[in-house]
Amino acid sequence: MSHNKSKSQQLFNKAKQHIPYGVNSNFRYWGEEETPIMARGAGAYVWDADDNRFIDYRLGFGPIILGHAHPVVTQRVAEAIQNGVLFAATTPIEIELAERFTRMTGMDKVRLSNTGTEANMHALRIARAYTGREKFIKFEGNYHGNFDYVMFSGPTAKAELLGPRSRPHRLRATEGMPVAIRNYMISLPYNDIEMLERAMVEHGEELAAVVLEPIMGNVACILPDLAWLQRVRELCDEFGVVLIFDEVKTGFRLANGGAQEYFGIKADLAAYAKAMGNGFPVSAVAGRDEIMSVVEPGRVAHGGTYCGNVVAATAAAATLEMIETQPVIETIFANGRRLMAGIGEILGRRGVAHVVTGVPSMFSVLLGKDEAPTDYRSYSEFDAELFGLLGAELIHRGILVDDDPREPWFMSYSHDAAVIDETLTLVEDAATAVFGRGGHQRKLRLAA
Ligand SMILES: Cc1ncc(COP(=O)(O)O)c(C=O)c1O
């Protein structure tokens, strides 16, 4: 299928006249002729400005857990906003939400904000205030938002510049931030117990926090080694360091209680956003009572004009009610499991070296090797360009994925069995276009 994109292109050209690169977030820029302009979404589908339909696996970079324009959420928000959206005061819906949120996550206390960035920023500040320390550990390839303290050696870092594994460099992700800020952060490879132990012994007494993504949601859904995750927990306890889970992508997507429930390991503080609001901008920092109690007028600042606004709080209340009362996660897992297996089977049948990494609600397809990556450095050994070719063929056929394999395929409650069937048929076609039916030639090229 070849899409007519004339209207999208016209709009993109116009966008560029007023918006740098025509996008309001750098990651949305795909190139001069590829950058999509989306007009609407419903359930598992989105339509671009030329009315081309796609099965959406990007889901707004993860938030759309129920499906686009889910009627339960949309209706509750539409009703709520008739009565005003912002009062500079607590509203009943925030209280309803906080009660459900703490029950589902097992966290004692929660404060709302609007983006994942804010939630992580507040988590780090709270950990610093609680411990009276300033430094923190962060892992290579982990992304915690768009604020200066954490923007080192993230998912866009050039792997070849990361330096020796035993003494990783801290690579700045953006110009415009003070170089000296890197001195607050210690960068370590993910899943490396030895390096972690060494860093803890060396810096433990000056560390406020260890912050981590419990699945590498910005690098191909690389899974944590459970022994490593357990050791992180133990060492944080031993050295009095606050363990922060960045659950922005995993929260309400892996289980009702997020990655903490899924892996059976409790964090002291966690940041949530994305799936919490089914696309509406809402986020939260939550944690143990003792730690959250440093948030106090005149002591630790937390706030913002829009924190807990009626739109966000209502959307989150409706979304979490759906997740708690309907078989949302189980259904997504069942359908996602079939999709992961189906994609693996299609690639395997063609002799293409691959791994499908992650969990059924968020996973990635990696090509060029068949051993799962364990950290950012081993991810970089996969053939991202080859996935780009497959991604382009998928998009031509109406399967919207990121053509960069670092960004996961996300599943929603609206991706039902019929949507998975349709997807697998189109994946089969796309794989044939890239690898042929048997894939022998491609296999030889890969091996060469
Ligand atoms: C794990 C993680 N943390 C934090 C963020 C930042 O969230 P936001 O873009 O809402 O500020 C993201 C965004 O993709 C993320 O994936």
The ligand as a Gaussian input file, in Angstrom:
#p B3LYP/6-31G(d) Opt

LIG

0 1
 C       11.123000       6.332000      31.536000
 C       10.769000       7.755000      31.256000
 N       10.918000       8.666000      32.227000
 C       10.578000       9.955000      32.034000
 C       10.080000      10.383000      30.833000
 C        9.705000      11.822000      30.640000
 O        8.331000      11.952000      30.601000
 P        7.669000      13.236000      29.901000
 O        8.011000      13.179000      28.465000
 O        6.200000      13.087000      30.196000
 O        8.243000      14.433000      30.592000
 C        9.910000       9.466000      29.792000
 C        9.391000       9.896000      28.478000
 O        9.406000       9.191000      27.512000
 C       10.268000       8.117000      30.004000
 O       10.140000       7.203000      29.050000

